[in-house]
């Protein structure tokens, strides 16, 4: 007897899998698949097999998409955060902790490099002037990113965000302390996710989510709550492909004097000319230059 299911989480070789009928089973990997245990991630679709009352993962099905980043701590390689993701929802705070646009740009480049639609959520807008928050993130709607301004205190923006999550597999990403778990608790009270506090000494959040967890949503779809990331590394992206990870650059690509233009020092560069003419954001362009130097 077999069943299909989706991996929700894994700890110590035991994987929690939600089956197509809505049941959740704690299962292990079949012997031949144990060598792939480090490759199994939340969101993976699997086939379960019942062998005398003990269910196990017998097959890992091909992935439609992945959300991947560089392995942390300076190690070499790729770390897949979640599989079969439809969209990435990048959450930053309007304040506490202070938002850093260059880190936001890193998250967005990771989404673009993985060919995933990205939404930006600016949470905790009750802590600042709403107009100031919109002005601070004004470059991103221009670049084509859907924006959501939310507060779990006032409830602003929550209904609109719930619509975007319904029926999709979404990965929530962003630094620690911005309120990802609190947002999910406010949207879906039954989740009861652990919520942390902000460390005043460093203005950074304390980690509360230690591994990616995939949560089934009551109105359809899933949300992967990923660990807060203080080190966001880009893996597997060529420096020459970086310009296409900035959507607002795309209209200018192919109009430079040189076909292999890096958009950094070359003469007659259409991207640099657009920045000089204020058609493109100088801040976003600066992020591009820094990320290109890093990738090189």
C-alpha atoms as one frame of an Amber mdcrd trajectory, in Angstrom:
protein
   0.000   0.000   0.000   1.335   3.440  -0.921   0.367   7.058  -0.328   1.662
  10.384  -1.610   2.519  13.187   0.763   4.433  16.412   1.395   7.338  16.687
   3.850   6.522  19.159   6.638   9.678  18.827   8.758  12.410  16.427   9.788
  14.314  15.800  13.013  16.780  13.052  13.823  15.918  10.899  10.845  12.164
  11.075  11.480  10.160  12.992   8.903   6.676  14.413   9.353   4.693  13.943
   6.148   1.185  15.178   5.358  -0.665  12.783   3.104  -3.160  13.641   0.405
  -6.081  12.868   2.736  -4.865  15.414   5.313  -3.360  12.942   7.778   0.138
  13.504   9.191   2.514  10.557   9.600   5.945  10.373  11.237   8.043   8.209
   8.951  11.606   7.128   8.226  13.480   6.658   4.973  13.697   3.282   3.253
  17.201   1.812   3.428  18.319   2.707  -0.091  17.149   6.300   0.359  19.059
   6.920   3.594  22.055   8.098   1.616  19.785  10.917   0.380  18.630  11.961
   3.861  20.617  15.194   3.758  18.951  16.005   0.431  15.387  15.633   1.681
  13.872  19.012   2.557  10.522  20.468   3.526   8.178  20.732   0.576   9.466
  17.562  -1.047   6.715  15.379  -2.460   7.242  11.738  -1.527   5.679   8.318
  -1.878   5.043   6.472   1.392   4.933   2.713   1.627   3.319   0.656   4.374
   5.359  -2.372   5.343   3.509  -4.163   8.097   2.136  -1.082   9.803   5.370
   0.943   9.686   5.233   3.712   7.079   8.423   4.834   5.336   9.452   7.104
   2.478   9.964   4.846  -0.531  10.458   7.501  -3.228  11.329  11.202  -3.471
   9.488  12.704  -6.445  11.101  15.221  -8.854  10.971  18.841  -7.706   9.200
  21.615  -9.585  11.373  24.292  -7.970  13.752  24.918  -5.077  14.697  27.798
  -2.830  18.458  27.460  -2.379  21.264  29.537  -0.900  24.958  29.087  -0.148
  25.764  26.911   2.837  26.350  29.155   5.880  29.531  29.592   7.886  31.844
  30.046   4.915  31.457  26.439   3.752  31.315  25.633   0.052  28.151  24.291
  -1.470  24.443  24.717  -1.813  21.813  24.476   0.916  18.270  23.870  -0.287
  15.874  25.560   2.111  12.591  24.284   0.662  11.316  22.438  -2.400   8.345
  22.932  -4.736   7.920  26.550  -3.687   5.589  28.798  -5.704   6.728  32.114
  -4.243   9.072  33.708  -1.728   7.649  36.178   0.768  10.521  38.313   2.064
   9.678  39.879   5.416  11.516  42.914   6.785  10.562  45.201   9.661   9.906
  48.908   9.298  11.827  49.253  12.578  13.178  47.064  15.409  15.299  45.686
  13.858  16.310  48.484  11.509  15.877  47.388   7.870  18.926  47.079   5.633
  18.022  47.406   1.930  21.184  45.652   0.745  20.208  42.534   2.682  16.716
  42.767   1.203  18.300  42.926  -2.244  20.231  39.728  -1.457  17.010  37.884
  -0.607  15.401  39.152  -3.805  18.363  38.056  -5.925  18.164  34.574  -4.377
  14.466  34.432  -5.319  15.191  35.646  -8.861  18.109  33.218  -9.278  15.758
  30.395  -8.263  13.147  31.746 -10.741  10.627  32.315  -7.965   8.136  35.168
  -7.681   8.956  37.381  -4.703   6.644  39.461  -2.526   7.957  41.983  -0.001
   6.313  42.385   3.385   7.242  45.395   5.531   6.043  44.445   8.991   5.691
  46.485  12.207   4.490  49.591  10.367   2.768  50.633  13.592   6.232  51.629
  14.867   6.828  54.281  12.188   5.006  56.848  10.102   3.288  54.845   7.323
   4.226  57.390   4.663   7.875  57.210   5.750   7.824  53.413   5.505   6.439
  53.540   1.969   8.996  56.151   0.966  11.848  54.080   2.366  10.886  51.061
   0.238   9.750  53.048  -2.813  12.360  51.471  -5.121  10.756  48.036  -4.946
   7.301  48.628  -6.460   9.111  50.415  -9.293  11.203  47.254  -9.763   7.962
  45.277 -10.048   7.751  43.658  -6.611   4.338  43.403  -4.908   4.511  45.203
  -1.547   2.579  44.509   1.642   2.719  46.799   4.680   1.548  44.945   7.777
   1.118  45.216  11.514  -0.047  42.513  13.901  -0.854  45.297  16.399  -3.331
  47.167  14.194  -4.154  44.334  11.769  -3.351  46.469   8.737  -2.467  44.503
   5.612  -3.151  41.053   7.071  -6.232  40.239   4.993  -4.482  41.237   1.777
  -1.448  39.109   2.641  -3.657  36.091   3.424  -5.104  36.315  -0.097  -1.605
  36.061  -1.589  -0.788  32.979   0.506  -4.002  31.062  -0.166  -3.584  27.981
  -2.334   0.157  28.488  -2.857   3.335  27.053  -1.354   5.109  30.096   0.025
   8.491  30.375   1.725   8.792  33.132   4.309  12.325  34.502   4.452  13.987
  37.424   6.155  16.243  38.377   9.043  15.598  37.295  12.619  13.233  39.413
  14.668  11.175  40.912  11.858   8.047  39.053  12.938   7.668  36.151  10.496
   6.331  33.777  13.146   4.180  36.519  14.682   2.669  37.237  11.266   1.774
  33.593  10.776   0.259  33.430  14.263  -1.862  36.492  13.497  -2.984  35.130
  10.134  -3.587  31.589  11.389  -4.025  31.573  15.203  -3.994  27.783  15.425
  -0.321  27.570  14.453   0.918  28.840  17.846   4.466  29.387  16.613   7.146
  30.365  19.101   7.929  34.084  19.033  11.226  35.658  20.101  12.396  39.087
  21.208  14.816  41.683  19.912  18.253  41.898  21.494  18.708  45.597  22.415
  22.501  45.370  22.349  22.739  44.434  18.679  19.263  45.328  17.371  18.956
  41.850  15.919  16.360  39.204  16.516  16.972  36.090  18.535  16.442  32.921
  16.555  13.201  31.098  17.358  12.775  28.908  14.264  15.663  26.440  14.175
  14.786  24.614  10.974  12.409  25.141   8.086   8.851  24.077   8.919   6.091
  23.665   6.340   2.686  24.607   7.739  -0.554  23.513   6.020  -2.934  26.461
   5.767  -6.608  26.058   6.650  -7.767  27.694   3.419  -5.377  25.752   1.179
  -1.666  25.926   0.468   1.394  25.793   2.687   3.800  28.272   4.237   7.424
  27.380   4.981   8.661  29.344   7.980  12.427  29.456   7.448  15.084  30.231
  10.067  16.101  33.872  10.437  19.186  34.411   8.339  21.963  36.764   9.348
  24.248  35.486   6.615  22.613  35.373   3.209  24.850  33.741   0.634  24.146
  33.414  -3.092  25.085  30.057  -4.611  25.372  28.920  -8.201  24.813  32.326
  -9.836  27.185  33.542 -12.525  28.268  37.189 -12.161  27.170  37.704 -15.777
  23.627  36.541 -14.910  23.256  38.914 -11.968  21.879  41.824 -14.006  18.784
  39.790 -14.908  18.116  39.266 -11.199  17.321  42.993 -10.986  14.022  43.097
 -12.930  14.099  46.848 -13.490  17.436  46.483 -15.334  16.029  44.135 -17.977
  14.601  46.851 -20.263  18.099  48.359 -20.588  20.038  45.146 -21.206  21.174
  44.711 -24.781  21.425  48.477 -25.304  24.987  48.881 -24.018  27.886  49.438
 -26.446  29.436  46.094 -25.466  27.434  42.873 -25.567  29.277  41.570 -22.490
  28.908  44.815 -20.526  29.258  44.368 -16.758  27.525  47.711 -16.096  30.328
  48.830 -13.781  33.008  50.862 -15.618  32.330  50.284 -19.317  31.597  53.335
 -21.518  28.177  53.803 -23.116  26.490  51.495 -20.630  22.706  51.788 -20.829
  22.248  50.728 -17.196  24.713  53.301 -15.844  23.147  55.971 -18.056  19.717
  55.121 -16.642  21.074  55.433 -13.106  22.606  58.811 -13.951  19.263  59.931
 -15.416  17.476  58.697 -12.257  15.486  56.212 -14.281  16.993  53.445 -12.139
  17.574  53.527  -8.391  21.136  54.432  -7.409  20.715  52.413  -4.199  19.639
  49.279  -6.060  22.459  49.793  -8.566  24.940  50.023  -5.691  23.626  46.677
  -4.407  24.164  45.208  -7.881  27.792  46.406  -8.002  28.569  45.045  -4.535
  26.955  41.692  -5.241  28.773  41.397  -8.550  32.108  42.010  -6.820  31.216
  39.310  -4.286  30.268  36.783  -6.955  33.484  37.434  -8.865
